[in-house]
Every structure is written in structure tokens, then in C-alpha cells.
């Protein structure tokens, strides 16, 4: 297991680094070559589960060591210039994951951080990155900070969180991702950037076109590292890590960290400090979980009744076509909704999110493209219209509500044949969901339909960086890997409606 010792000496050798105390190894049979028989496959799966169990035990121990009492940014060691910039944004107190990780990160240590969604992980790595780069010399022609993320939505969110703080320090942040014009991003990078927030595939495209180089990187962050592993991005991630100088600071942050990223921890982090402010299965105390069991033919009508509430509702479905179909079905009964998914251009997706955030539309239908990286603080209802693929997807979908200390309700809308599977999923997610038989007009449905504070419509959202306002998808970028429902291409775009070639194993979730 990675050590938490205070040794800060870094290895001068090039290439991947090995921690002095590596995370549990996965058996070679769990991924890669096809097992020769069922016994070998079962042995590989058992080894993978054992690696996950050992890594989870390590993080549970880290959580026990992560008791935080100091929440003053100044006492945590943040430079006064950054403290002042935070105060101007009315951010005066560090959140637990920030307080737990800032001291080690500011010392230049490699850090692994885990906390619930909406807990402030972005500033947990963004603040030490800004502090390090602000203390350097004038802006270099090549970026000095790199943040790798799985989706373009998360890239925009991270950029929007870091950019205004960096502006006060003279540190420029840009985001690059698939679905936006490649030429415009090349021009943006040519104007100079200190921090690049990127999806792996698009960054490789830009590097191959000599629009970006990673030779000057001083600090690298993998945000939602487990999600990148699940999406099959680890080969691209490790290729990019190999392009950064050996011995530079590296950090991983995620709501869940399991054995799928153990190889990255082992090979690329040097004596990392682990900090966790919760367990992998913990859930927000202000988040309530319910399951409504309905007849299949009543499902849309029950959903429409709930969605007619005066507050915001975020509805999750599995496929892009399912999202568009549900929007049309809701519209027919007088419930106006918008959809975001991978077939929409980035400008259309951002417009839908801004409209939802302002309250001009109260219902947003999303595929799992929105389960990570979308931060709208006052969403108090999340509905799983289609069951998620696994308990981690359930946690991240659900994490769009009850953010930053607010309360929220998570509803799973189930048909009778889905109840047993859902109960198993709830157990794995560590939540207790009260179950109700429901129909149109039933008390359980009416209670939800009448809940929530009426929305006050906000002003239009303006964005200074037009590079993400793509009028169309750039066709020159390399395509994504085929995937199943809710999967993504290597450039961070949803590919859930693409047909997988017969016999292909691409897009399967990591073991």
C-alpha cells in the first residue's frame, strides 16, 4: 500500500514511477488476455475482488486518519493572495476534503483524495495547483499544470471553478475536449495557457498536431480517475503521464477509488499521501432515497406527475434515444423538459444546462454523461428513470442532489421485475431506500409532485471563452471507442448509441 510517510525525495529516472509501498496488484487474469478456461476467468475475478477489498481497507484506514479540525485557508498554508481571491467569492472556510489534502499538496507531495460528490474536490486540487504555478516565473509557452477528466462537462466545470481564482493570480486556465472545433482550441493554446483541463483523447489529438506539449508540466491531476478507468481511458491516460517530466507532483481525486486505478497509483505516484473523508459506500446524510414501484404502462404518467413540481428535477435514463423520447413524452402531457446527451453539440448541451440552472426549464433529462461533473447546487430531486449500470453510477447520479450541505431526494422508478436487482444495487451503494407501490395520484407520488420551493428565474449566463461554444462537432478528431449504454469515446463524448462490432470487447466496464 502507498505510504503516508513524510519522505519527499523524488526519483530522477524517466518513465513510470513505482511507489515504495504499492497498491494491491490486480491479477493478470482479471484484464487483458482472454482466459483459457472458466477456472482461469474465475481466478482472475477473485483476484480483482481481493485487490479491490485491500484497496478499500487502505482507504478506510486513511479516512480514520483524516480527522480535520482546521478549516482556515490561511492556517492550512494557502498563500494570502489566494485567500483574498477566495474571500472575494465568499469562500472563507475549507471543506473537509480540502482541509485534509491541502497541507500535503502544498508541500508538493503526491496525493490521493476521496470524498463524496459535491464535497469540494475541485478546489482540493485546484488551490494547490494555483499556489504552485503562481509562485513560479512568468507564464511559459507550454502549460505547467494539467488536469485530466473523463467528460467535457467535467472539463468545463473544473475550468469554471479554477479560472476566476487563477485570473487574480495571473494564471490562465483553458479547457480542451471533444465536440468543440479543434482549430479553435489550437488557436487558444497558441495564445498561452498555464493550466490545461482536458479529456485524454482530445489532448492526444492536439499533441499529435504539435499544438500542445507536456514537457513543462509541474503538476498533474487525474480527476474522477476511476471513471476514466471504467470508460477504457487508462491507456491514453498513461500515455499522457509518460509525456510529463518524471518526479513532478501528481494527484488523484475521485468519489470512488478502487482497484481499477491501482496500477496508476503503483506506477505513477511517488510515496503518496492518502486522504479520505468518507467510505466508498457512504452517502450524504441529507440525501433521502426512495423506490417507487409502478406498472410499466403507468411509468411515464407517474413520472410526469412528479416532474410537474415547482422545483428542479433531474431525470436519468440510460440511452440518448431514451432521453429524447422521454422529453417528447413529457411534452405531450404539458411538462416542458430539455435533454443533454452525447448526440448534442457542446453548445446545445451547455445552453440546456444554463437554461436549467437559471430555472427557465424545471426538468432536465440526462444520460450518464451528466452523472459526473455537473454542479447545480439547488437540484433537490433526482429520479432514476432507468436503473443505473452499477452502484457507482447510482452514487454519482444521486450526487447531483444534496450538494454543499443542502438536502435532496433520490427516487428510483421501478417496474416490478426490477425490484430485486434494485435492492441488490442499494445494498452495494450502502443506502436504505424506502419502497412504495405507486400509481398516478397515489400519496407517494403526490407528495413528491407538491414538494420543493418554486424557482426564481435567474439572469442569462455569459461565458468569456467561446472555444467551447461549438456550433457543430468537429469531424477531424479521431473517433471514440464503441461502447455500451452510457459509455464514451476517447475524446469524452457519449457513444452510447454507436453499434458495437460483432465480437468486440471495447467499451466493457473494467473488472
N, C-alpha and C positions, 0 to 999 in steps of 0.2 A: 504493500500500500504506500501511496505517497506520504512522505513525512511532513511534519509540521515544525521541523527544527528551524533555527534561525540562520542556518548557513546560507549565505547569499552569493558564494562564488559560482561563477558560470563557466561552462566548458567552452573553450575556444574552437573546438573542432566544428567542421561544417556538417550539414545534413541533420537528420533527425536526432534528437537528444533523448537519452534514456534517464528517467528519474532514478535516483538511488534506491528508492523503495517503490517498485512499480505496482500499478493497479492489477487486479486479478486478470490473468490471461484468459482469452477465450480459447477453447479447443479448436484446432484447425478444422475439425469436422463440423463446426457449427455454421461456418460460412465458406464460400469458395467452392472447392471441388465437390462434385457430386458423390455422396456416399455410395459404396459398392453394394450395400445391403441395408435392410431395415435396422439391423442392430447397430451399425455404424452411425446411422442417422439419429437413432435414439440416444446413443452415447454422446454425440455432438450436442444435441439439445439439452441433455442433462448437464454437460459441462458448461454450456452457455447459461443455464439457470443458476448453476453454482457460482459462476463469475458474477452474475447479477446480484445474487444473495450476498456475496462477500463485499461487493462494492457498496451495497445498501447498508451493511453493517458498519462499514467505514464511515459513511455519511451520517449515520445515526450517532456514531461517536463524535463526529465533527459538530453535529448540532448540539450535543451536550456540552461541548467546549466553547460554543459560540454565544454564551450569555453576554448580552450587551447592556451596559448601563450608561455609557457616554453617548449623547446624541448631538453634541455641539460640533459643528463642522470645524470650527477653529481649533478646539481641543483634539479633534481627530487628526489634525495636521494639515488640513486643506489651506492653501495659500489665501491670504486675505483678499486678494483680487477676485478669486473665485467665490469666496464667502459673500462679498459685496454683490457680485453678479447674481448669486442665488437669492439674496435678500431682496433685490430689485424685482424678482419674480415671486416674492412672498414665500420662498422656500427657506425656512430657518432651522428646521430640525431634521437630522438624518434619520431615515427609515432603518429598521433593524439590519437588513442585508447590507446597506451602505455602511452603517457603523461597524458591522462585523468584518467587512472586507477592506475598507479604506486604508487603515494603518499599514497593512501588509502591501497593498497595491501601491501606495505612495512611496514605500521603501524600495520598490522595484521588484518585489517578489512575484513569482508566478502564482496565480490564484485560481481556485475552483470555487465558484459560488452557486448555491442553490437556494431558491426561495419561491414562494407562490407567485402566480401571475398577478400583475398589478402591484407588486411589492417594492418597486423602485430599482430593479436590477439594471436598467439602462444607465441611470446616473451612478450606480455602483461601479460600473467600469468606465463610464464617460468622464466622471470627475477626475480620477487619477490619470486618465489619458490626457485630458486638457491640461492638468497641472504639469505633467511631464513635458508636453510639447510647448507650453507657454514659457517654460524656463529655458528653452533652447535658443538658438540663434534665429536669424530671420528666416522666413519661410523658404524651404527648399523647393526646387523644381519638381522633385518627386515626393510623394506622400510619405509621412513619417509615422502615421497611425493607420491601422487597418482594422475594420470591424466586418466580419463575415456573418451573414444572416441567411436564412433559408428562403425567404419570400420578399417580394418587392414591397408589400405592405409594411413588413417589419423594417425594411431598409428606410422607408420614408419616416416611420415613427422614430427610429433611432436618430436619423438626421435632424428631425424637427426638435428632438429633445436636446441634442448637443449643440446645434448650430447657434442659437442665440447666446448661449454661455460662451462659446468659442469666439463669437463676434466681439465680445467685451475684452477678450484677451488677444485679439489679432490672429486667432486660429481659424482657418477656413475649413468647413466640412462640406463634402458633396456626397451624393448617393448615386450609385450606378446599378442598373438591374435590367433584366429582360423586359420587353414590352414597350420600351421607350426607344426613340431613334438613336442608333449607335453613333451616327455622325455628330449629333448634338452633344452626346456625352464625351466624345473625343475632344470637341471644342472646349467643353467645360474643364476637362482635365488639363488641357493645354494652357489654360489661364492660371493654373496652380491650385493645389489643394494640400492642406496639412493632414487631414483625415479623410479617408475614403471608406464609406459604408457600402458594401457590395454583396450581391448574390454571387456565388462562386463561378457559375458558368459565364455570366456576362463579364466578370473581371478577367477571366481567361481569354475571352474574345478580345478585350481591349489590350491585354498584354501582347497577344499574338499580333495585333495591329500596331504595336510599338507606341500605343497611346498612354501606357502606364508601365511603371517599373516598381518592383518591391525591394530594390537594393538598399533603400534608405530607411526602411521600416524600423522603428524603435520599439513599438508596442503593438501586439496583435490580440484581438478579442474574437472568440467564437461565441456568438450569441445563439441560444437555442441549439446547442451542439447535438443534442440527442435527436432533434427533429431533422437536422441535416443528415444524420446517420440513417434515420428511418426513410428519408427520401432518396437515399443512394448517392449522396453528395460527397461522402468521405474521400473517394479517390481524388476529386477535384480539390477538396479542402487540403489534403496532404500535399498535393502538387503545389498549391499556393504557399503553404507553410514552408516547403523546401526552397521557395524563392526568397524567403525573408532571411536576413542575416542570423546565423547561429548565435545563441547567447542572448538574444533580445527577449524582452518581457512578453509573456503570453498568459492570457486569462480565458477561462471558460465560464460562462454563466448560462443557467437554464433553470426552468421549474422542475425538470426531472433529469437526472443524470444516471444512466445505467451502464451496463457492460458494453453496450454498442459503441460508446466513445472511450472505453478503457484503453484501446490501443493508442488513441491520440494522447491521452493523459500519460501513458507509459513512454511514448516515443518522442513527444514534443514539449513536455513540461518538465522543468528542472526543479526538483525538490519543492513541489507546490504546497501552498497553504490551502487547506480545505475549510470552507465556512458554509454552514447550512443553518437556516433559521427555522426549518420545519422538516418533517419527514416527507418522503416521496409521496405518500398516500394521504397526507394531511389535507384538510380543506378549510376554507375560511369559516370562522365561527359565525359570521354574519350572513352566510350563504345557506339558504334552506333548499332542500331537494325534495321533489315530489314526482310521483309517476301517475299519470292518468291513463287508464286502460279503456279503450274505445273500440267500437266496431269499425272495421276497415271502411265501410261506406259512410261512416259519420266523421271520419278523421278531419277532412277539410272544413266541415261546418263547425266542428268544435274549435278547431284552430282559428277560424275566422272570428268566432265569438270572443275568444281570448284576445286576439290581436286588435279588436276594436277598442281596447282600453285607452285611456287618455295619455299614458306614458309610453316610453320607448320599449319596443320588443325586438329582440334579435333571434331569428329563427334559423336553425342549422339543418341543412339537407346534405345528402351525400354527393349528388352529381350536379353538374352545370345545367343540364337539361331539366332536372328536377327543380332547380331554383327558378328557372324561367317559367316552368309550368305552374309552380305554386303562386308566383306573382300574378299570373293571369287568372288563376282560380280565385284568389283573394279579391282581385279587382272586380270580378263578376258579381261578388256579393257586397261590394261597396267599401272594401278595405284597401286603401292605396298602399302599395309596397314597392320597394326597389330591390334589385338583386345585384350582388357582386360575385364574380367568379372568373375563371381564367380565360373565358372567351371574350370578356370585355376588355377594351383598351385600358391602359393605366389612367388616362384622363377620365374615362367614363366611370371607372371604379372609384377614383378619388372624388369625383363630383357626387356620386351616390353616398359616399361616406360623409362628405361635408354637409350634404342635404340632411342626412340622418342626424349628424351631430348638432346642426342648427335647430332641428325639430320641425323642419318643413315637411318631412315624412316621418311617421312614427314607427314604421315597420321596415326592417331590413332582413332580407333573405340571403343567406350566405352558404357557400360550401366551406370546407375546412380551410380554404385559403385565408379566412378571417379568424380562425381559431387562435392564431398566434400573431401578435404584432399590432392588433387594432386596439387602441386605447381611447375609449369614450367613457368618461367617468360615471355618468348617470344613467347607465343601462341597468334597470332593476329587474328585467325578466329575460331569461334565455330559455328557448324551447328547443329541445332535440326532436325535430320532426322525424328525422331518420336516425336510427341508433348510430352512434359513432363506431369506428372500426375497433377501438380498444379503450381501455381505461385511461390511457394517457390522453387520447383525443377527447375523451369525456371531460377530463380535468381542464384542458386548455380551452375547449368550447365554453365550459361553465365559467371559466375565469374571466370572461368578458363582463360579468356582473360582480357585485360585491367588491369593487375595486377601491383602493385607497381608504379603507375603513367604512365604506358605505355598505348597506345591506342589499340583498338581492335574492331572487327566487329562480331556481333552475327546475324546469319541468321536462320530463321525458314523456312524450306522447306515444303510447304503445298500443299495438293490437294484441289480442290475446295470445297469439303464437310467439310474440316477442318477450313476454314477461319473464320466462325462465332465464333466457340469455341476459336480459337486463339486470336481473338480480345478481347474477354472477359478476357482471361488469361493475355494479355498485360496490360489491364486496371488494373487488380488486382496487377500486378507486378509494376505498376507505370511507364511503359515505353511507348514510342511512336515509333512504327515500321512502316517505310515507306513500302508500299506494291507494288510489281511489278508482272505483268504477265510475265512468263519466259518460255523459251524453250532452247534447245541446240543451242548455237551460238548467243543467243539474247544479246543485250548490257548489261543488268543487270548481266547476267552470265559471259560474257567475262570480265567485269570489275573486278569481284572477281577472276576469273581464272588468271588474269595477275597481281594481287596485291601481295604485300609482298616482303621483301628482301630475296634473295637467302640464304640458310642456309650454315653456315660454320660448317663442321662436327667436333665435339669435341672428346677428348680422351675418352677411356673406363672409366666407373665408377667403382670404387672399394669400397667395404664395409667391415669394420672391424668385424662386428658382423654377424657371419654366421648362427645364430639361426633363422633368417627369410628366409634363402635361402632353402626353403623346397623342396625336390625332389618329395614329394607326400603329399597328405592330410592325416593327422593323423586320423585313423579310430576309435581311442578310445575315442575321445572327444564326448560330447553329441551333438545331432543334433540340428539344428536350427528350429525355429517355421516356419510352412508353410506360404507362403506369395504370394502376387500378383506380378505383374510386378515391377521389380526394388526393391523388398524387400530383407530382410537379415535375416539370422539366428542369434541366440543369441550370437554366437561367432564372429560376424562381417563378416560372409561370405554371399555373394549374394545367395539367394534361389529362384530366380525368375522363374526357370524352374521346381521347385517342384510342384507336383499336390496337391492342397488343398483338404482335405477330404470333402465329400459332407456334407453341413450344417455347416462346420467350420466357425468361425468368426476370426480365427487367421490371423494376417498379415494385417488386415484392418487398414487404417490410423486413427490416433486419431481424434476425432470430433473437 
